[in-house]
Amino acid sequence: MQWQGIVEFVTVVEAQSFTEAAQRLGLSVAQVSRQVSALEARLATRLLYRTTRRVSVTEAGQLYYQHCRPLLDGLQRAELALSQTQALPAGHLRITAPTYYGENVIAPLLSRFLQQYPQVSAELNLDNRKVDLVAQGYDLGIRLGPMDESSLMLRQLGSRRHHVCASPDYLARHGSPHTLAELAQHQCLVGTIDFWRFNEGEKLREVRVSGRLRCNSGAALLDAALLGLGLVQLPDYYVAPHLAAGRLVAVLGSYTLQDGIWAAFPRSRFMPPKLSALLDHLATGAAQGKH
């Protein structure tokens, strides 16, 4: 059996795009196209329909894909089994994480990991959208908050607390809220949703908030809070240094919500040493606050 072109063909089918397949494989679009064309010529069968807008699979191509995918899975399992015998992690990792948490926590931890394991390389993509790890070829995704993704393996790296806080100047002018009902009397700096979540006893409560500023950037809302424009609810990794320095003051502490920080990764019979070592490194770093 000749393997040439099969990896490229399978990747194009799963990505539904020559451009996306090329990015996943680290090749040029022209290289991927040539390999698939050579495979079709060798098989004397058209596997893909190509237009300027999309790629679709022929009936023969779908049949061929169904047979090739298990073969590539078997090859990957064989390589992973062999890698288990290696003393040190090695290979490439693709990781996705939310933008602010990725910049301030994951990226520094990843840099230290790469410093420790010179045989590992990594690609870190920061995006607040929830990407499909399997479809987009990621080894690991960082997730924040409640988790219900039964299709993925999960490991909790830590937890985060959501603080409601404001500048001392704002609180001096408007007073501090002591109950959730008092939020209606305050300028609240609103994110992508117009309610904040709290723990009230053992129940989760959502309180609708409003104010002069709405923004989908936590960093921008933090800047506004520091300038005294209102109350903000943000996780501790945004506000902890400002709380410690007195630039912000936390309120409604008895209602503070806490949820999880997770590593999510596709299910597999084998976990490569590079991923296992990275998960341990991230969990230890997150727990010790080394970021």
WOCOR-V546317 format. One record per residue. N is the residue number from 1. PHI is phi in whole degrees, 0 to 359 (* if undefined). PSI is psi as a letter, one per 20 degrees, with the letter a starting at -180 (999 if undefined). D_FIRST is the distance of its C-alpha to the first C-alpha in whole Angstrom. Layout:
N|PHI|PSI|D_FIRST ; N|PHI|PSI|D_FIRST
This chain:
1|*|p|0 ; 2|261|p|4 ; 3|272|i|6 ; 4|301|p|9 ; 5|92|i|12 ; 6|290|g|11 ; 7|299|g|13 ; 8|297|g|16 ; 9|299|g|15 ; 10|298|g|16 ; 11|294|h|19 ; 12|296|g|20 ; 13|300|g|20 ; 14|286|h|22 ; 15|275|i|24 ; 16|58|k|25 ; 17|194|p|26 ; 18|292|h|24 ; 19|295|g|27 ; 20|295|h|27 ; 21|298|g|23 ; 22|299|g|24 ; 23|296|g|26 ; 24|295|h|24 ; 25|270|i|22 ; 26|71|k|24 ; 27|240|r|23 ; 28|278|q|25 ; 29|299|h|25 ; 30|297|h|24 ; 31|296|g|21 ; 32|297|g|20 ; 33|299|g|21 ; 34|296|g|19 ; 35|294|g|16 ; 36|292|g|16 ; 37|297|g|17 ; 38|295|h|15 ; 39|296|g|12 ; 40|298|h|14 ; 41|295|g|15 ; 42|294|h|11 ; 43|274|i|12 ; 44|55|l|15 ; 45|214|p|16 ; 46|281|p|19 ; 47|258|h|18 ; 48|227|q|21 ; 49|263|p|24 ; 50|244|p|26 ; 51|231|r|30 ; 52|292|h|32 ; 53|255|h|33 ; 54|206|r|29 ; 55|239|p|26 ; 56|231|q|25 ; 57|262|p|22 ; 58|286|r|22 ; 59|299|g|21 ; 60|295|h|18 ; 61|296|h|17 ; 62|295|g|19 ; 63|297|g|17 ; 64|295|g|13 ; 65|300|g|15 ; 66|299|h|16 ; 67|273|h|13 ; 68|284|h|11 ; 69|302|g|15 ; 70|297|h|15 ; 71|296|g|11 ; 72|292|h|13 ; 73|299|g|16 ; 74|296|h|15 ; 75|295|g|13 ; 76|296|g|17 ; 77|297|h|19 ; 78|296|g|17 ; 79|292|h|18 ; 80|294|g|22 ; 81|299|g|22 ; 82|294|h|22 ; 83|293|h|24 ; 84|298|h|27 ; 85|277|i|28 ; 86|283|q|29 ; 87|289|h|32 ; 88|241|q|32 ; 89|298|q|31 ; 90|207|q|28 ; 91|113|a|26 ; 92|254|q|27 ; 93|236|p|29 ; 94|250|p|30 ; 95|229|q|33 ; 96|233|q|36 ; 97|207|q|39 ; 98|301|q|42 ; 99|301|g|44 ; 100|293|g|47 ; 101|295|h|46 ; 102|295|g|43 ; 103|295|g|45 ; 104|266|h|48 ; 105|239|g|46 ; 106|292|g|42 ; 107|301|g|42 ; 108|298|h|44 ; 109|294|h|43 ; 110|295|g|39 ; 111|299|g|41 ; 112|294|h|42 ; 113|296|g|39 ; 114|294|h|37 ; 115|295|h|40 ; 116|283|h|40 ; 117|237|n|36 ; 118|293|i|35 ; 119|272|j|31 ; 120|255|p|31 ; 121|240|q|31 ; 122|212|q|32 ; 123|236|o|32 ; 124|248|o|35 ; 125|250|p|36 ; 126|256|p|40 ; 127|201|p|40 ; 128|282|i|43 ; 129|283|q|41 ; 130|273|o|39 ; 131|273|q|35 ; 132|277|o|32 ; 133|297|g|30 ; 134|290|g|27 ; 135|295|h|27 ; 136|260|j|28 ; 137|73|k|26 ; 138|268|q|29 ; 139|277|h|29 ; 140|207|p|32 ; 141|230|p|35 ; 142|267|p|39 ; 143|239|q|41 ; 144|241|p|45 ; 145|97|a|47 ; 146|297|q|47 ; 147|238|p|43 ; 148|221|k|42 ; 149|269|n|38 ; 150|290|i|37 ; 151|282|i|33 ; 152|246|q|33 ; 153|277|q|34 ; 154|231|q|37 ; 155|222|p|39 ; 156|282|p|43 ; 157|269|h|44 ; 158|174|a|47 ; 159|221|r|50 ; 160|225|q|52 ; 161|251|p|55 ; 162|262|o|56 ; 163|263|p|60 ; 164|264|p|62 ; 165|209|r|64 ; 166|205|r|66 ; 167|287|q|68 ; 168|304|h|72 ; 169|297|g|73 ; 170|298|g|72 ; 171|292|h|73 ; 172|294|h|76 ; 173|277|h|77 ; 174|242|i|75 ; 175|83|r|76 ; 176|259|p|73 ; 177|288|q|72 ; 178|245|i|72 ; 179|228|r|71 ; 180|294|h|68 ; 181|296|h|70 ; 182|289|i|72 ; 183|298|h|68 ; 184|295|i|70 ; 185|268|j|73 ; 186|243|q|70 ; 187|284|o|68 ; 188|248|p|65 ; 189|271|o|62 ; 190|258|p|59 ; 191|268|c|55 ; 192|283|i|53 ; 193|238|q|54 ; 194|263|k|58 ; 195|216|q|59 ; 196|249|q|59 ; 197|255|q|58 ; 198|220|q|60 ; 199|265|p|60 ; 200|241|n|64 ; 201|68|c|64 ; 202|257|j|61 ; 203|252|q|60 ; 204|272|p|58 ; 205|237|p|60 ; 206|250|p|59 ; 207|240|p|62 ; 208|289|p|62 ; 209|231|r|63 ; 210|206|r|64 ; 211|181|a|66 ; 212|281|i|66 ; 213|233|p|62 ; 214|234|p|59 ; 215|204|q|56 ; 216|271|j|52 ; 217|245|o|52 ; 218|297|h|53 ; 219|296|h|54 ; 220|293|g|56 ; 221|295|h|58 ; 222|298|g|59 ; 223|301|g|60 ; 224|296|h|63 ; 225|295|g|64 ; 226|296|h|65 ; 227|276|i|67 ; 228|85|k|69 ; 229|276|i|67 ; 230|161|a|67 ; 231|278|q|65 ; 232|223|q|61 ; 233|245|o|59 ; 234|219|q|56 ; 235|294|r|54 ; 236|300|h|55 ; 237|289|i|53 ; 238|277|g|55 ; 239|253|i|58 ; 240|307|g|59 ; 241|296|h|60 ; 242|285|h|62 ; 243|294|g|64 ; 244|296|h|64 ; 245|273|i|66 ; 246|83|j|68 ; 247|286|h|67 ; 248|231|q|66 ; 249|234|p|67 ; 250|279|q|66 ; 251|230|r|67 ; 252|55|k|67 ; 253|300|h|65 ; 254|287|i|66 ; 255|254|j|64 ; 256|302|p|61 ; 257|268|p|57 ; 258|233|p|55 ; 259|218|a|51 ; 260|260|q|48 ; 261|243|p|45 ; 262|234|q|42 ; 263|257|p|38 ; 264|244|p|36 ; 265|209|q|32 ; 266|299|q|29 ; 267|291|q|29 ; 268|200|q|26 ; 269|292|h|26 ; 270|240|p|26 ; 271|254|o|28 ; 272|296|q|27 ; 273|305|h|30 ; 274|299|g|30 ; 275|285|g|31 ; 276|300|g|33 ; 277|294|h|35 ; 278|294|g|36 ; 279|300|g|37 ; 280|298|g|39 ; 281|296|g|41 ; 282|293|g|41 ; 283|296|g|43 ; 284|294|g|45 ; 285|296|g|46 ; 286|295|h|47 ; 287|292|h|49 ; 288|269|i|51 ; 289|69|k|51 ; 290|271|n|50 ; 291|206|999|49
